[in-house]
Amino acid sequence: MRKAIQQSISEPCNKRGVARQQKFLETAEKLFLASGYANTSVNEVVRLSGGSLGTLYRLFGNKIGLFEAVFRKLAMTFFNELEEGVVWSDDVERSLMAFGRHIQSVVLKPDGIAIYRLVLMENNDDQKEIQRIYYKYGPQVGIEMLACYLRKQVSLKKIAPINEEIAATQFIEMVKGPFVNRLLFGEEVSEEDVELALIQGVKIFINGLAIKPD
């Protein structure tokens, strides 16, 4: 089994270094999404982005380090957009609708499905590490973000006591789960079905969390 990443990612110390790092990340992202992990080579990343192989290794350690940096950047953009969109409010239903819609808008799009395909369906030496990276920066962050919100609503007695982490996972699966496999295998999914899944998922979830009168 390949060990977890041991190399630390170096931070560039000048504007030129930052620009080079960003170019590596942008190029690698396009190649990973278009061709998968196994079919993307660091030599191709260097050829298309400029710079040198030595610089890439100094910045990212190795190919899996480059993938981690790419996916971390994608995940940070996704979750920052959630916060900047002011998803959370005192209205639980509205907050769940906004959170669920944002999840759908990214996960069910071509790039989101490409990442699922890379993580779930490839078979290479780094696959376990890829899956660890994916869960660490993707689902784990989303689950904890929603669980934190639910925890606050429980403390305010706006929803019934629950296991917040499990509930967050269940909600995310309800709004994306019906469609991921269909999209992975090339089926088309209508916007109407996606919206219906969100509306029904929120309704089921809210009804399940309602505080029952004594």
C-alpha positions as CSV (number, residue, x, y, z in Angstrom):
1,M,0.0,0.0,0.0
2,R,1.3,3.4,-0.9
3,K,2.0,5.6,2.1
4,A,0.1,8.9,2.6
5,I,1.7,12.0,1.3
6,Q,4.8,12.8,3.3
7,Q,6.1,15.8,1.3
8,S,4.9,19.2,2.3
9,I,3.7,21.5,-0.5
10,S,6.1,24.4,-0.8
11,E,4.7,27.9,-0.9
12,P,6.2,30.1,-3.6
13,C,7.9,33.2,-2.2
14,N,7.4,35.7,-5.1
15,K,4.8,36.8,-7.6
16,R,6.4,34.8,-10.4
17,G,6.4,31.7,-8.2
18,V,2.7,32.2,-7.4
19,A,1.9,32.6,-11.1
20,R,3.8,29.4,-11.9
21,Q,2.0,27.5,-9.2
22,Q,-1.4,28.7,-10.4
23,K,-0.5,27.7,-14.0
24,F,0.4,24.2,-12.9
25,L,-2.8,23.9,-11.0
26,E,-5.0,25.2,-13.8
27,T,-3.4,22.9,-16.3
28,A,-3.4,19.9,-14.1
29,E,-7.1,20.5,-13.3
30,K,-8.1,20.4,-16.9
31,L,-6.1,17.3,-17.6
32,F,-7.3,15.4,-14.5
33,L,-11.0,16.2,-15.4
34,A,-10.6,15.4,-19.1
35,S,-8.4,12.4,-18.9
36,G,-8.5,11.1,-15.4
37,Y,-5.7,10.6,-13.0
38,A,-3.9,7.6,-14.5
39,N,-3.8,9.1,-18.0
40,T,-2.5,12.5,-16.8
41,S,1.3,12.8,-16.6
42,V,3.3,15.4,-14.8
43,N,5.4,15.8,-18.0
44,E,2.3,16.8,-19.9
45,V,1.4,19.3,-17.2
46,V,4.8,20.9,-17.5
47,R,4.8,20.9,-21.3
48,L,1.4,22.7,-21.4
49,S,2.0,25.1,-18.6
50,G,5.7,25.9,-19.0
51,G,8.2,25.8,-16.2
52,S,10.2,22.7,-15.3
53,L,9.6,19.3,-13.8
54,G,11.9,20.2,-11.0
55,T,9.8,23.2,-10.1
56,L,6.6,21.1,-10.2
57,Y,8.2,18.5,-7.8
58,R,9.5,21.3,-5.5
59,L,6.0,22.8,-5.3
60,F,3.9,19.7,-5.0
61,G,6.2,16.8,-4.1
62,N,4.9,14.3,-6.7
63,K,1.8,13.6,-8.9
64,I,-0.5,12.7,-6.0
65,G,0.6,15.9,-4.2
66,L,-0.3,17.8,-7.3
67,F,-3.7,16.1,-7.4
68,E,-4.3,17.0,-3.7
69,A,-3.5,20.7,-4.4
70,V,-5.9,20.7,-7.4
71,F,-8.7,19.1,-5.5
72,R,-8.2,21.2,-2.4
73,K,-8.4,24.4,-4.5
74,L,-11.6,23.1,-6.2
75,A,-13.2,22.3,-2.8
76,M,-12.2,25.6,-1.2
77,T,-13.8,27.5,-4.1
78,F,-17.0,25.4,-3.8
79,F,-17.3,25.8,0.0
80,N,-16.3,29.5,-0.1
81,E,-19.1,30.1,-2.6
82,L,-21.6,28.5,-0.1
83,E,-20.5,31.0,2.6
84,E,-20.4,34.0,0.3
85,G,-23.9,33.1,-0.9
86,V,-25.2,33.5,2.7
87,V,-26.7,30.1,2.7
88,W,-27.4,29.9,6.4
89,S,-30.2,31.8,8.1
90,D,-32.8,31.3,10.8
91,D,-35.2,29.8,8.2
92,V,-34.2,26.1,8.3
93,E,-36.2,25.2,5.1
94,R,-34.7,28.1,3.1
95,S,-31.2,27.2,4.3
96,L,-31.6,23.6,3.3
97,M,-32.9,24.6,-0.1
98,A,-29.9,26.9,-0.7
99,F,-27.4,24.3,0.5
100,G,-29.0,21.5,-1.4
101,R,-29.2,23.5,-4.6
102,H,-25.6,24.5,-4.4
103,I,-24.6,20.9,-3.9
104,Q,-26.6,19.9,-7.0
105,S,-25.2,22.7,-9.1
106,V,-21.7,21.4,-8.7
107,V,-21.9,17.7,-8.1
108,L,-24.3,17.0,-10.9
109,K,-22.5,19.0,-13.5
110,P,-19.9,17.5,-16.0
111,D,-16.9,18.5,-13.9
112,G,-18.5,17.0,-10.7
113,I,-19.3,13.8,-12.5
114,A,-15.8,13.7,-13.9
115,I,-14.4,13.8,-10.4
116,Y,-16.7,11.1,-9.2
117,R,-15.6,8.9,-12.1
118,L,-11.9,9.6,-11.3
119,V,-12.4,8.8,-7.6
120,L,-14.7,5.8,-7.9
121,M,-14.0,4.0,-11.1
122,E,-10.3,4.3,-11.8
123,N,-7.9,1.6,-10.8
124,N,-4.3,2.8,-10.1
125,D,-1.6,2.6,-7.5
126,D,-2.7,5.9,-5.9
127,Q,-6.4,5.2,-5.8
128,K,-6.7,4.8,-2.0
129,E,-4.9,8.1,-1.5
130,I,-7.1,9.8,-4.1
131,Q,-10.2,8.6,-2.3
132,R,-8.8,9.8,1.1
133,I,-8.1,13.2,-0.4
134,Y,-11.5,13.4,-2.0
135,Y,-13.3,12.6,1.2
136,K,-11.1,14.9,3.4
137,Y,-11.7,18.0,1.3
138,G,-15.1,17.2,-0.2
139,P,-17.8,15.2,1.6
140,Q,-16.2,15.5,5.0
141,V,-16.2,19.3,4.8
142,G,-19.8,19.5,3.4
143,I,-21.1,17.1,6.1
144,E,-19.5,19.0,8.9
145,M,-20.7,22.3,7.5
146,L,-24.3,21.2,7.4
147,A,-24.0,19.3,10.7
148,C,-22.8,22.5,12.4
149,Y,-25.8,24.3,11.2
150,L,-28.2,21.5,12.3
151,R,-26.4,21.4,15.7
152,K,-27.2,25.1,16.2
153,Q,-30.8,24.6,15.3
154,V,-31.1,21.7,17.8
155,S,-29.7,24.0,20.5
156,L,-32.3,26.7,19.6
157,K,-35.0,24.0,19.8
158,K,-36.0,24.6,16.3
159,I,-35.6,21.0,15.3
160,A,-35.7,17.7,17.2
161,P,-32.5,16.3,18.7
162,I,-30.6,14.1,16.1
163,N,-27.2,12.7,15.2
164,E,-26.2,15.8,13.2
165,E,-23.4,14.1,11.2
166,I,-25.6,11.2,10.1
167,A,-28.5,13.6,9.3
168,A,-26.3,15.8,7.2
169,T,-25.0,12.8,5.2
170,Q,-28.6,11.6,4.7
171,F,-29.7,15.0,3.4
172,I,-26.8,15.3,0.9
173,E,-27.5,11.9,-0.4
174,M,-31.2,12.6,-0.9
175,V,-30.6,15.6,-3.1
176,K,-27.8,14.2,-5.2
177,G,-28.0,10.4,-4.8
178,P,-30.8,9.6,-7.3
179,F,-28.8,11.1,-10.2
180,V,-25.1,10.4,-9.7
181,N,-25.1,6.8,-11.0
182,R,-27.3,7.7,-13.9
183,L,-25.0,10.5,-15.0
184,L,-21.9,8.3,-14.5
185,F,-23.3,5.8,-17.0
186,G,-24.3,8.4,-19.5
187,E,-28.0,8.9,-18.9
188,E,-29.5,12.4,-19.1
189,V,-31.2,14.0,-16.1
190,S,-33.7,16.8,-16.5
191,E,-33.5,20.0,-14.5
192,E,-37.1,19.4,-13.5
193,D,-36.2,16.1,-11.9
194,V,-33.2,17.6,-10.1
195,E,-35.4,20.4,-8.7
196,L,-38.1,17.9,-7.7
197,A,-35.6,15.8,-5.8
198,L,-34.4,18.9,-3.9
199,I,-38.0,20.0,-3.0
200,Q,-39.0,16.6,-1.9
201,G,-35.8,16.0,0.0
202,V,-36.1,19.2,1.9
203,K,-39.8,18.4,2.7
204,I,-39.0,14.9,3.9
205,F,-36.1,16.1,6.0
206,I,-38.0,19.0,7.6
207,N,-40.9,16.7,8.5
208,G,-38.5,14.2,10.0
209,L,-36.9,16.9,12.1
210,A,-40.1,18.5,13.4
211,I,-40.4,18.7,17.1
212,K,-43.4,16.6,18.1
213,P,-45.8,18.1,20.7
214,D,-45.8,16.2,24.1
